[in-house]
Amino acid sequence: MTTILINDIVPILVIMLLGYICGKFTFFDDDQRQGLNKLVLNIALPAALFISIVKATCKMFA
């Protein structure tokens, strides 16, 4: 259980925190934000979900 927390959830939380900080201090303009939003929602998030499902074993669901 601890390895799932460290390997899967912590990196997602760190990336979310970095995104929040970048948004708070306006590191990106509107066009860049829209492009990054499309990239994350259409490519990165589905890829991360797919990789997590592939790595999952039957023991994790029991």
C-alpha positions as CSV (number, residue, x, y, z in Angstrom):
1,M,0.0,0.0,0.0
2,T,2.8,2.4,0.8
3,T,4.5,1.8,-2.5
4,I,1.3,2.6,-4.4
5,L,1.1,5.9,-2.4
6,I,4.7,6.8,-3.0
7,N,5.0,5.7,-6.6
8,D,1.7,6.8,-8.0
9,I,0.0,9.4,-5.9
10,V,2.9,11.6,-4.7
11,P,4.2,12.5,-8.2
12,I,0.6,13.5,-9.3
13,L,0.3,15.7,-6.2
14,V,3.7,17.3,-6.9
15,I,2.8,18.1,-10.5
16,M,-0.6,19.5,-9.3
17,L,1.3,21.8,-6.9
18,L,3.7,22.9,-9.5
19,G,0.8,23.7,-11.8
20,Y,-0.9,25.7,-9.1
21,I,2.3,27.7,-8.3
22,C,2.8,28.4,-12.0
23,G,-0.8,29.6,-12.3
24,K,-0.6,31.7,-9.2
25,F,2.5,33.6,-10.3
26,T,1.4,33.7,-14.0
27,F,4.4,32.0,-15.6
28,F,2.4,31.3,-18.7
29,D,0.2,33.5,-20.8
30,D,-3.3,32.5,-21.9
31,D,-2.3,30.8,-25.2
32,Q,0.3,28.7,-23.4
33,R,-2.1,27.8,-20.7
34,Q,-4.7,26.6,-23.2
35,G,-2.0,24.6,-25.1
36,L,-0.8,23.0,-21.9
37,N,-4.3,22.2,-20.8
38,K,-5.1,20.4,-24.0
39,L,-1.8,18.5,-23.8
40,V,-2.5,17.3,-20.3
41,L,-6.2,16.4,-20.8
42,N,-5.8,14.8,-24.2
43,I,-2.4,13.1,-24.0
44,A,-0.7,13.0,-20.6
45,L,-3.6,12.1,-18.4
46,P,-4.9,9.2,-20.5
47,A,-1.3,7.9,-20.9
48,A,-0.7,8.0,-17.2
49,L,-4.0,6.2,-16.5
50,F,-3.1,3.5,-19.1
51,I,0.3,3.0,-17.6
52,S,-1.1,2.7,-14.1
53,I,-3.7,0.1,-15.3
54,V,-1.0,-1.9,-17.1
55,K,1.2,-2.0,-14.0
56,A,-1.7,-3.0,-11.7
57,T,-1.8,-6.6,-10.7
58,C,-4.7,-8.7,-9.5
59,K,-3.4,-8.6,-5.9
60,M,-3.9,-4.8,-5.9
61,F,-7.7,-5.2,-6.5
62,A,-8.2,-7.9,-3.9
